[in-house]
Amino acid sequence: MVEAHRTFVIVGAGLAGAKAAETLRAEGFTGRVILIGDERDHPYERPPLSKGYLSGKEERDSVFVHERAWYAGADIELHLGQPVTALDRYARTVRLGDNTVIHYDKLLLATGSEPRRLDIPGTDLAGVHHLRRLAHADRLRNVLAALGRDNGHLVIAGGGWIGLEVAAAARGYGAEVTVVEPEPTPLHQVVGPEVGQIFTELHGAHGVRFHFGARLTEIVGQDGMVLAARTDDGEEHPAHDVLAAIGAAPRSALAEAAGLRQAERARGGGIAVDASLRTSDPHIYAAGDVAAVDHPLLGVRLRVEHWANALNGGPAAARAMLGQDVTYDRVPYFFSDQYDVGLEYSGWAPPGSYDEVIIRGDAGKREFIAFWLKDRRVLAGMNVNVWDVTETIQGLIRAGGQHDPEALADPSAPLDSLL
């Protein structure tokens, strides 16, 4: 039975928000739990939107965190299709789009991120897409199927994870794909040129065309439909549809307007939180894509836009809201599926942070582990079609010790022997 003596409100009905609500109940919280989302769909996971669901390998219902009836069964009040328009920290209230005002004792902001927009002519055409929400994936799945059936062309602006996963899905339907990327390789800002080249070759082998060192400057259309995409070096690519996959920005406007401390925009922005995921207001927490965590293991303020961060951050924030001693020091982790390649990446190794990349295994066969090292210390590791090693890789990162690069590269030496 719910006791109305305390009310915990969660703004953001994605994976982080849903898992936070679940954790509050699992930990014995008997007050009101109110989960607010601006989408009409009940909470779902986002990886399938660019992977299994988009490619047609998974059904739509597979994306949801829980069945809708679960929330009523757990006495979690769902307010869907309702944006939060204002946060009053002093009255401890949030105002919804229909002017409903809800009081909170503790508040969790799990508002996620949103796709960055192309600021060029032609983005109002019907064939220009973004991929962040389930409704986007619904539409894009139909578009890719039609492109494949009609030998149509998709131009993707951005060679990051979303861009590459959509490229793989589009090729699976038979669509023609061109990726326009300003860096010299895909994933350049994530994995660097050495491993980025491996993904160039992977997608090239499946018929994807890359246009590196360029940005889109205009999307050309007629009668509201896309005809072509032009780049800043004078090239023009035929296109029936264009996907903007140029990154995401934290949805932190609500927190910023309320005066909560923000992380530096130059370092990714987001709501600044401590290691317990608490904001500059002791009654407000943040988790998931929007939270920039003062990471105790990595020694930096870090905002991570991946599934595992939402999966683990939501429950951690819920426990902190309940007064438990929480230190959120998870090694950043994500996974990707492209064609016959599955991979997992652990750690944090932005450009300029490492001085060596070690390959263990056969990169040509796409069965390998890559390690990013700084002063012989493992900053990050990515296993490609090699499984059951994530825990060991994260152990190497956590240990922080120096390692012999030759031993890391030697497949005959058991990986866990290096711990």
N, C-alpha and C positions, 0 to 999 in steps of 0.2 A: 504494500500500500504506500502511495506517495504521501509524504508529509510536506506541507507547504511552508515549513519553517525556513527553508533556504531554496533559492532558485539559481541554478547554473544555466547560463545561456551560451550557446555555441553559434557563432555567425559563420556560415560556410558549411553547406551540406555535401561536401565531397568525402573522400576517403578519410582524411584526417579528422573531420568533424564527426563522421559516423563512428569511427573507432574510438574517439574520445567519449562519445555518448555511451557506447557499449562498455567501455572501461569503467566509467562512473558507476554504472549499475553493477558490474562484476565486482567492484571494490566495496560495494555495500552502501553507496550513496542513496538515501531515501527521499531526498528533496526533489523538487521539480527539475527536469532536464528539458530544455527547449532548444530545438535544433532548427535553424533558420537558413533557407537556401533560396537564391533568386532564380533557380531553374525549377521547372515543374516536375522533372524526373526525380525520383527518390535517389539517395546517394549511390554513386557508381564509381568504379575504378577507371582511370584514364588510359593505362597502357593498351587495352584492347582497341581503343579508338584509332590507333595507328598500326596495330598489329593484327591480332586474330579476327576481330570483328570487321575491321576495314577490309581485310583480305578475303572475307567471306568464309573463313574457316570456323568461326564461332558465331553463335546466335546472339541476338540482341540481349536476351535475358541473362546471358552469362556475365555481363559487365557489372551487375548490381552487387553492392556490398552485402545487403540482406534483402530478403523478400519484404515487400512493403508492410505486410501484416506484422512483421517482427517488431517494428517500432511501437505499435500500439500495445503489443504484448509485453514490451519492456517499459511501458509507461513513459515513453519519450514523445514529447509533443513536437510534431513536425509542422513547420510553417514553410510551405514550398511556393515557388513563384512569387516570393516576396523579397525585394531588396531591402537592406537596412540603409536608411537614408541619413541617419544621424546617431551619434553616440555622445551621450552626456555623462562624462566621467564623474561629475560631482553629485548628480542625482542618481547615478548608477542606473541609467536607462538607455535603451535603444529604441529608435523610432523606425517603424516599417513603412513601406511605400503606401500602405493604406491608412497611415497615420496612427496605427495601433502603437501604443507605448508599453514596453515590457521592462519591468524592473529586474535587475540581476544582483546577486551577491558576489558571484564570480563570473567572469566573462572570458570566453576563448574566441580569439579571432583566427579563423582558418579559411580565409577568403581566397586563397590560392593565387593564381597568376592569370594573365590574359595575353593573347598573342600580340606581338608588336605589329603595327600596321605599316604597309608600304605607303610612303608619302610621295606618290607619283601620280601623274594623270592616268585615268583609266581604271582606278580601283573600284569605281561604282558600277562596273559592268557585271552582268549576271554570272559570268564564268570565273570570277575571282573568289578564292576560297581561303579560309583559315581553318585550323583544326585544333580545337581545344575542348569543345563540348560535344555531348552525345548527339545533339541535333546537327552539328557540323559533320560528324562521322556518318550519320544517316544519309545526309545529302551527298557527301563525297563518295561514299560507297556506290551509290547509284551512278554518279558521274564517271567513276573509274570503269564500271561495267560497261557503260555506254561508249566511252572512249575506246575500250578494247574491242567492242563489237563493231565500231565504225572506223577503226584504224585512226583514231583521233590522237592529238598531241597535247600533252600536259607539260607546262613549264613550271618548275619549282624554283622559287627564289629562296636559296639557303640550303647549304649542304650539311646541316646538323643532323641530330638523331631523328627528329620528326621528318625532315626532308628526305633522308635516306630510307626511312621505313615506309613512307608513302611512295617513294620511287619503286621500292621492291613490290609493294602491293599493286601499284599501277602496272608494272611489267607482268605481274601474275595474271592480270586481266587481259594483257596484250596491248595496252596503250603504249604509244611512243612517249618517251620521257627525256626532257632536257633539264639539267640542274645548273642553275646560274649561281656561282659562289665567288665572292670577292677574294678569298684566300687561295693559295696554290693547291690545296687539297681539301677534300671534305673533312669535317671534324677537326680542322686545323687548330682551333682554339681549345679543344678538349684533349685530343690524343697526340697532337703535334704532327709534323710532316712524315716521320718515319712510318707510323702506323696508319696515318691518313692515306698514304699511298696504297696501302693494302686494300682499303675500302674503294679507292678509285678503280683498282683492278677488279675487285669483286663486282661492282656495279657495271663496269665496262664489259665484263664477260657476259652480263645479262642484258646488254643492249642499251644501257643508259648512256646518254651523251652528257659530258660535262663541259661547261664554259667557265673556266677559272679566271680569276683576276678581273671580274666585271660585276656590275650591279645593274638591276633593272632601272630604267629611267622613264619608261612609258609602256602602258598596255594599250594596244591599238584595237579598236573595235568598230562595229557597224551595227546599227539597229539594236544596240544594247548588248551585243554578243562579242566575245573575244575573238580576234583574228590573229594577233601576233604580239610578241613581247620584244621590246627594244632595250639594248644595253648601252652603258656609257662609253663603250669603245666602238660604237657604230654598227654593231651586229643586230640582226633582226631574226627572231626565231618564230616559226609558225606555231600557233597555239590555239586550241579550242577552250582550254581552261588554264588558269594560273593558280598555284598554291603559294601563299606567303608563309614561309617557314623560317623567319628571320629572328626567332627568339621570343622570349616571353618577359613580361614586366610584372612585378608583384602588385597585387590589388590592395594597395595600402592607403588609398585616399581617405577612407573612413578613419583610420587610425591617425593619419597625418592631420586631418581636420580637427581631431579631438586633442591634438597636442602630444601624442605619444612620440617618444624618441624614435627617429628613423636612422637606418644605416646609410652610409654614404652612397649616393647614386652611382658614383664612378666604380664602386665595388659591388654593384648589383642591387643596391637599395633594399627595401623591405623594412619590416618592423623590427627594431633592435630588441633582442631578448637576451637574458642571461642564460647560464647553463641549466637552469630549471625551467626555461621557456617563459619566464615572467618578463613582462614589459616594464617600462618606467613607471607604470601605475601598478601598485601591488595587488590590485583586484583583477587585473587583466593579463591574460596569457596569449601567446600566439604560437601556431604550429603549422607545419607544412610549407608550401611554396613561399608563403608571405613572410615567414620568420627568418630573420638574420641572426643566427645563434653565435654567441661568444663561445666558440668551440674549445672545450678544455683540452682535448687531445691534440688538435691541430694548431692551437695557439693563434687562431685568426677568427674574425667575424665572418661567418659563412652562411650563404643562403643557397639551399639545394632544392632543385625543381624536379625531384624524382619520386616515384611510387614508394620506395622504401622509407623515405623521409616522412611522407604522410602516414604510412602504415605504422611506423614506430613513434613518430612525433606526437600524433594525436593522443595515444594512450599515456605517453610520458607527461604531456601537459595536464591530462585529466588527473593523474596521480599527484602532480604538483598542486593543482587546484584543491585537492583534498587534504593538503598539508603534509604530504609525504616528502621525504628527502629525495630529490630527483637530480641526477646529473646526466644530462643528455650529451653523451660523447660517442655516439654511434659513428663508425667509419662510413662515410658516404658510399652509397651503393646504387647501381642501376643495372638494368639488363636490356638487351635488344635482340630482336629476331629479324634477319634479313635473308631471304631466300633459304638456303640450306645452312646458314650460319647462325648460331646462337652464341651469345656472349654475355659475360658479367664483368662489370668494372667496379673496383673498390678503391677508395682513396681519393686523393685530391692532388693533382699535379698540373696546375695551369702553366701556360707558356712562360718560360723564363725561370720556373721554379726547380727544374731538374737539369742535370748535366749529362745524363746517359739513359738510353733506352736499351734494355736487354730483351732478346727474344729467346724463349725456351720452347723448342719444338720446331715444327715445319710451317712457316708462314705461307709458303707456296701452296700447301694443301689446306691452309686455314685451320690448322689444329695446333695451337700454340698458346703460350702465356707470355704477355709482354709486361715488363717491369719498368717503371720510371724511377730512376735513382737520383739522389742528390748526396754527394759525398759518401757514396756506397750505402746509403740508407734508402729503404724502399718507401717511396711516397705513394705509389699507386700500382695496381696490378690489374690486368685484364685477361681473363681466360676465354679463349675462343674455341668452341667445340671441344673443350676439355672441361670435365665436370667434377664436382665434389671437391673442389680446391678453394672455394671462396673463404671458408673459415681459416684455412692456413694462410692465404694471402693477407687477410685482415690481421691475422696474428703477427705476420712479419711487419706490417705497417705499425701496429700498436707497439711492438717491441722496440722499434726505433734504433736497433743496433746496426752496425756496419756488416755488410756481406760481401763475400768474394763474387764479383760479377761472373766469373767462370763457373762457379758452383750454381749460381742462379740459372745460368744458361744450359746447364748439363741435365738433360732429361733422365739420365741414368741415376742421378742422385735423388732419392726421395725428397719431395718438397718439404715435408714436415720435419725432416732431419735438420733443416736450416733454422728452425725456430730456436 
